[in-house]
Amino acid sequence: VLLGRTMEDWLRFSVCYWHSFCGTVTKPCVRILSSIPKIEQLYTTGEPIDRLNHRFHIFFSFFLQVKYYTFHDRDLAPEGGTLEETNRNLDEITDLALELQRKTGIKVLWATCNLFAHPRSMAMLGLENSLLTLLRGGIKLKLISLTVAVISLHNSVNYSGEGELKPHNITLVTITLKTLASFYLCLFQFCAAYKEKIGLKCQFLIEPKPKEPCKHQYDYDAMSVIGFLKHFELDSYFKLNIEPNHTTLAGHSYEHDIIMASAFGMLGSVDSNTGSPDLGWDTDQFPMDIKNTTMVMKCVIEQGGLQPGGLNFDAKVRRESTDLEDLFIAHVGAMDTFARGLRSAVQIIEEGVIAQMLQQRYLSFSSGIGSMVEEGTATLVELEEFIKQNGEPKTTSGKQEKYESIFNHYL
């Protein structure tokens, strides 16, 4: 028990179905479990739906003591030749999901639609120039909303995948962004209208995602998404699901988007992975850096936790990690890293050394003209008069190295 709550309550871990059991080998940084000869037989029985049923059973035997999982709709069931066939496929696996959840007590942390793999979604949802394609994507979101209501998920994530705004000479930017905003608004109006009918009770999330390898994305980082939501007055409907690997792709530090989203009351959940900051690619590695997890957990504690969100291991083992035990080791190691980060963050908060230093650092903003500046009520005339009366300010050291050294003491 830390700060009055169990570690399990602070660390709401989730196993990611697509990376752990449904990955493909289409990218150099990705490997697929079924490519490992010694466990290939787990995935080669029966027709596609039977095989997916079999895989889902195996997935539920993996969980250790983690209580949550995440998925795309297409992870559970394949796309059919018609909308009706697609719906039937998903209904069949949803029934199995309910059965396995009841037997094991494992729940869904969040679910989302795969709105980037099918050829119809090559422009990514909401950024299409075809109304029919946009509507077809909307039907998928409607279906996943109904599905997740049935299996009692806590969150629903919406993101454009690798979507980008196209070159300006072939794009009507205002139409594109207004269409995207209208699409999101319609989704939530649907949810509000049918809340009682379908029993949908969940938090809705948008996941910022830069590059990979596109050039101009409206959801580049946390502040871009927050600005988009506030401009179109959608910020009361959404919070953000932050993936730190995406944050580093945007040129920020690991914890940057988590802290920025939290500062604006917009942090809903975390896809707890990492990547190589020197690569412009989303490598989805398991987090093993205690400094990173300490920064994240300090932010989580300071905002009172992530509920109903959590820490989803949106990560995959490396291609050369070919033993079945590597999948267990990766999850256990990442959980330990976050647990140690939590303990370090708690110690930082309980001892209060850094908090006192920060309070002293910003002391001049706590009263008088400083508090007027912070509140935005000071005028330039008042500021000029204050300088005349108090003289030129003295240079004050930022003490960055001292802060960094003290922080390292807790790791």
C-alpha positions in Angstrom: 0.0 0.0 0.0 1.5 3.4 -1.1 -0.2 6.7 -0.3 -3.3 4.9 0.9 -3.8 2.8 -2.2 -2.5 -0.6 -3.4 0.2 -0.8 -6.0 -2.3 -2.7 -8.2 -4.7 0.2 -8.0 -2.0 2.7 -9.0 -0.6 0.3 -11.7 -3.6 -0.7 -13.8 -1.7 -2.9 -16.2 -3.2 -4.2 -19.4 -1.9 -6.8 -21.9 -2.2 -5.8 -25.6 -3.8 -8.5 -27.7 -2.5 -7.3 -31.1 1.2 -7.0 -30.2 1.4 -10.1 -28.0 -0.7 -12.5 -30.1 -1.8 -10.9 -33.4 1.2 -9.1 -34.7 2.5 -9.2 -38.3 6.0 -9.3 -39.7 5.3 -6.5 -42.2 7.7 -4.0 -40.6 11.4 -4.6 -39.6 10.7 -3.8 -36.0 7.8 -6.3 -35.7 7.8 -10.0 -35.1 4.9 -12.5 -34.9 4.5 -15.2 -32.2 3.3 -17.7 -34.7 6.5 -17.4 -36.7 8.3 -19.2 -33.8 8.4 -22.9 -34.8 8.0 -24.3 -31.3 4.6 -22.7 -30.8 3.5 -22.4 -34.3 1.0 -25.3 -33.8 -1.0 -23.0 -31.4 -2.3 -21.0 -34.4 -2.7 -23.5 -37.2 -5.9 -25.4 -36.4 -9.2 -25.0 -38.3 -10.7 -22.3 -40.4 -10.1 -18.6 -39.7 -12.8 -18.1 -37.1 -11.9 -21.4 -35.4 -8.3 -20.4 -35.4 -9.2 -17.0 -33.8 -11.2 -18.7 -31.2 -8.3 -21.0 -30.4 -5.9 -18.0 -30.2 -8.2 -16.1 -27.9 -8.3 -19.0 -25.5 -4.5 -19.1 -25.4 -4.4 -15.4 -24.9 -6.5 -15.7 -21.8 -4.2 -18.3 -20.4 -1.3 -15.8 -20.5 -2.3 -13.0 -18.2 -0.3 -13.8 -15.0 -2.1 -11.5 -12.5 -2.8 -8.6 -14.9 -6.5 -7.8 -14.8 -7.1 -6.0 -18.1 -6.5 -6.3 -21.9 -6.9 -4.2 -25.0 -7.8 -5.0 -28.6 -8.7 -3.7 -32.1 -12.0 -5.0 -33.6 -10.0 -6.8 -36.4 -7.9 -8.5 -33.8 -10.9 -10.3 -32.5 -12.6 -11.2 -35.9 -11.8 -10.8 -39.6 -13.4 -8.4 -42.0 -16.2 -10.1 -44.0 -17.2 -9.7 -47.6 -20.2 -7.7 -46.5 -21.1 -5.5 -43.4 -23.5 -8.2 -42.3 -20.8 -10.9 -42.4 -18.3 -8.6 -40.6 -20.8 -8.1 -37.8 -21.5 -11.8 -37.5 -17.8 -12.5 -37.1 -17.4 -9.9 -34.4 -20.6 -11.1 -32.6 -19.2 -14.7 -32.4 -15.9 -13.7 -30.8 -17.7 -11.2 -28.5 -19.7 -14.1 -27.1 -16.4 -15.9 -26.4 -14.9 -12.8 -24.9 -17.8 -12.5 -22.5 -17.4 -16.2 -21.5 -13.7 -16.0 -20.9 -14.0 -12.7 -18.9 -16.6 -14.2 -16.6 -14.5 -17.3 -16.0 -11.2 -15.4 -15.3 -12.3 -12.0 -13.9 -10.2 -10.3 -16.6 -11.7 -7.1 -18.1 -11.2 -4.9 -21.1 -9.3 -1.7 -20.4 -10.0 -0.2 -23.8 -10.8 -1.1 -27.4 -10.5 0.6 -30.7 -11.3 0.2 -34.4 -8.7 -0.8 -36.9 -9.3 2.2 -39.3 -6.0 2.0 -41.2 -5.4 -1.5 -42.6 -8.3 -1.9 -45.0 -7.8 -0.3 -48.5 -10.9 1.8 -48.0 -9.1 3.5 -45.1 -5.9 4.5 -46.9 -6.5 8.1 -46.1 -7.3 7.3 -42.4 -10.7 7.9 -40.7 -12.0 11.4 -40.8 -9.4 12.6 -43.3 -11.0 11.0 -46.4 -12.2 13.0 -49.4 -15.0 10.4 -49.9 -18.2 10.7 -48.0 -19.1 7.0 -48.4 -15.7 6.0 -47.0 -16.2 8.3 -44.1 -19.6 6.8 -43.4 -18.3 3.3 -43.6 -15.7 4.1 -41.0 -18.5 5.6 -38.8 -20.4 2.3 -39.0 -17.3 0.6 -37.6 -17.1 3.0 -34.7 -20.8 2.5 -34.0 -20.3 -1.3 -34.0 -17.3 -1.2 -31.7 -19.3 1.1 -29.4 -22.1 -1.5 -29.2 -19.5 -4.3 -28.8 -17.6 -2.7 -26.0 -20.9 -1.9 -24.2 -21.7 -5.6 -24.2 -18.3 -6.7 -22.8 -18.1 -3.8 -20.3 -14.9 -2.0 -21.3 -13.7 1.1 -19.4 -12.4 3.2 -22.3 -12.7 3.6 -26.1 -9.7 4.9 -28.0 -10.0 6.7 -31.3 -7.0 7.6 -33.5 -6.2 8.0 -37.1 -3.4 5.4 -37.2 -0.8 6.7 -39.7 -3.2 9.5 -41.0 -1.9 12.8 -42.3 -3.1 15.9 -44.0 -2.1 15.7 -47.7 -0.1 18.4 -49.6 -1.9 21.7 -49.5 -2.3 21.9 -53.3 -4.7 18.9 -53.1 -6.3 19.5 -49.7 -9.1 21.8 -48.5 -7.8 22.0 -45.0 -10.8 23.7 -43.4 -13.2 21.0 -44.9 -10.9 18.2 -43.8 -10.6 19.4 -40.2 -14.2 20.4 -39.8 -15.2 17.0 -41.2 -13.0 15.3 -38.7 -14.4 17.4 -35.8 -18.0 16.8 -37.0 -17.3 13.0 -37.2 -16.1 12.9 -33.6 -19.0 15.1 -32.4 -21.5 12.8 -34.2 -19.9 9.8 -32.5 -20.4 11.3 -29.1 -23.9 12.5 -29.9 -24.6 8.9 -30.8 -23.2 7.6 -27.6 -25.2 10.2 -25.6 -28.4 9.4 -27.4 -28.0 5.6 -27.0 -26.4 5.5 -23.6 -29.4 4.1 -21.9 -30.2 1.8 -24.8 -26.8 0.1 -25.1 -25.5 0.6 -21.6 -22.4 2.3 -22.8 -20.4 3.7 -19.9 -16.8 4.5 -20.7 -14.2 7.2 -21.2 -13.4 8.3 -24.7 -9.8 8.8 -25.7 -7.8 10.2 -28.6 -4.2 9.1 -29.1 -1.6 11.5 -30.5 0.6 9.9 -33.2 3.3 11.7 -35.2 5.4 10.6 -38.2 5.5 6.8 -39.0 6.4 8.0 -41.7 4.0 10.8 -42.5 4.8 14.5 -42.7 1.8 16.6 -41.5 -0.6 15.2 -38.9 -3.2 17.1 -37.0 -2.6 14.8 -34.0 1.1 15.3 -33.9 1.4 15.6 -30.1 -0.7 16.2 -26.9 -0.8 20.0 -27.3 -1.8 19.7 -31.0 -4.7 17.4 -30.1 -5.7 19.5 -27.1 -5.7 22.6 -29.4 -7.8 20.8 -32.0 -10.4 19.7 -29.4 -10.6 23.1 -27.7 -11.0 24.9 -31.1 -13.9 22.7 -32.1 -15.3 22.6 -28.5 -14.8 18.9 -28.2 -12.5 18.9 -25.1 -15.4 18.1 -22.8 -16.0 14.8 -24.6 -12.4 13.5 -24.8 -9.3 12.8 -22.8 -6.0 11.6 -24.3 -4.3 8.2 -24.4 -0.6 9.0 -24.5 1.9 6.6 -26.0 5.5 7.8 -24.9 7.1 6.2 -28.0 4.9 8.6 -30.0 6.0 11.4 -27.8 9.7 10.8 -28.5 8.9 10.6 -32.3 7.4 14.1 -31.9 10.8 15.3 -30.6 9.8 15.4 -26.9 11.1 13.6 -23.8 9.5 10.3 -22.8 7.2 11.9 -20.2 6.5 15.2 -21.9 3.0 14.5 -23.4 1.9 12.7 -20.2 2.8 15.8 -18.1 1.3 18.2 -20.6 -2.0 16.3 -21.0 -2.3 16.0 -17.2 -1.6 19.7 -16.7 -4.7 20.5 -18.8 -6.8 17.8 -17.1 -6.7 15.7 -20.3 -4.7 12.6 -19.4 -6.9 9.5 -19.5 -4.7 6.6 -20.1 -1.1 5.6 -21.1 0.2 3.1 -23.7 3.3 2.2 -21.7 5.9 1.4 -24.2 9.2 3.0 -25.3 11.4 3.4 -28.4 14.8 4.6 -29.5 14.8 8.4 -29.5 17.3 8.4 -32.3 14.9 6.5 -34.7 12.0 8.1 -36.5 9.9 5.0 -36.1 7.5 3.5 -33.6 9.4 0.5 -32.3 7.0 -0.4 -29.5 9.5 -1.7 -27.0 8.8 -2.8 -23.5 9.7 0.0 -21.0 12.8 -0.8 -18.9 14.1 2.7 -17.9 13.3 3.4 -14.2 13.9 7.2 -14.7 11.1 7.3 -17.3 8.7 5.3 -15.3 9.4 7.4 -12.2 8.5 10.6 -14.1 5.3 9.0 -15.4 4.2 7.7 -12.1 4.9 11.0 -10.3 2.6 12.6 -12.8 0.0 9.9 -12.3 0.1 10.2 -8.5 -0.2 14.0 -8.6 -3.4 13.8 -10.7 -4.9 11.2 -8.4 -4.5 8.1 -10.6 -5.5 6.9 -14.1 -8.9 5.4 -13.4 -10.7 4.4 -15.5 -7.6 4.3 -17.7 -4.4 2.4 -17.1 -1.0 1.3 -18.2 -1.4 -0.7 -21.4 1.6 -2.6 -22.6 1.3 -1.6 -26.3 4.6 -3.3 -26.9 6.2 -6.3 -28.6 9.2 -8.4 -27.9 12.1 -8.0 -30.3 12.4 -10.2 -33.4 15.4 -12.1 -32.0 13.5 -12.8 -28.7 12.3 -16.2 -30.0 11.6 -18.2 -26.8 8.1 -18.4 -25.5 9.4 -17.3 -22.1 10.6 -14.0 -23.6 7.0 -12.8 -23.8 6.5 -13.5 -20.1 9.9 -11.9 -19.2 9.1 -8.8 -21.2 5.8 -8.2 -19.3 7.2 -9.1 -15.9 10.2 -6.8 -16.4 8.1 -3.9 -17.6 5.8 -4.3 -14.6 8.7 -4.3 -12.3 10.1 -1.2 -13.9 6.8 0.6 -13.4 6.5 -0.7 -9.8 10.0 0.6 -9.0 9.1 3.9 -10.7 6.0 4.1 -8.5 8.0 3.5 -5.3 10.6 6.2 -6.4 7.8 8.6 -7.2 6.1 8.0 -3.8 9.4 8.6 -2.0 9.9 11.9 -3.9 6.4 13.1 -3.0 6.6 11.9 0.6 10.0 13.5 1.4 9.0 16.7 -0.4 12.5 17.9 -1.1 12.0 18.7 -4.8 8.5 20.1 -4.1 10.0 22.6 -1.5 12.7 23.6 -4.0 10.1 24.2 -6.7 8.0 26.3 -4.3 11.0 28.4 -3.5 11.9 28.7 -7.2 8.5 30.2 -8.0 8.0 32.1 -4.7 7.9 35.5 -6.5 4.6 34.5 -8.2 2.8 33.7 -4.9 1.9 37.2 -3.8 1.8 40.8 -4.8 2.5 41.7 -8.4 3.6 38.1 -9.1 0.2 36.7 -8.3 -1.4 39.3 -10.5 0.9 38.2 -13.3 -0.1 34.6 -12.8 -3.8 35.4 -12.7 -3.4 37.6 -15.8 -4.7 40.8 -14.1 -1.5 42.8 -14.2 -1.1 45.6 -16.7 2.0 46.7 -18.5 1.8 50.1 -16.7 1.8 48.3 -13.3 4.7 46.1 -14.3 6.7 49.2 -15.4 6.0 50.9 -12.1 7.0 47.8 -10.1 10.4 47.7 -11.9 10.9 51.5 -11.3 10.3 51.0 -7.6 12.3 47.7 -7.1 15.2 48.2 -9.6 16.7 45.8 -12.1 16.2 42.1 -11.2 19.2 40.1 -10.0 20.3 37.1 -11.9 18.9 33.9 -10.2 20.5 30.5 -10.9 18.1 27.9 -12.3 20.0 25.1 -10.4 19.2 22.5 -13.1 22.1 20.3 -12.3 21.1 20.3 -8.6 17.5 19.3 -9.4 18.8 16.5 -11.7 21.2 15.2 -9.1 18.6 15.1 -6.4 16.1 13.4 -8.7 18.7 10.7 -9.5 19.1 10.1 -5.7 15.6 8.5 -5.7 16.2 6.1 -8.6 
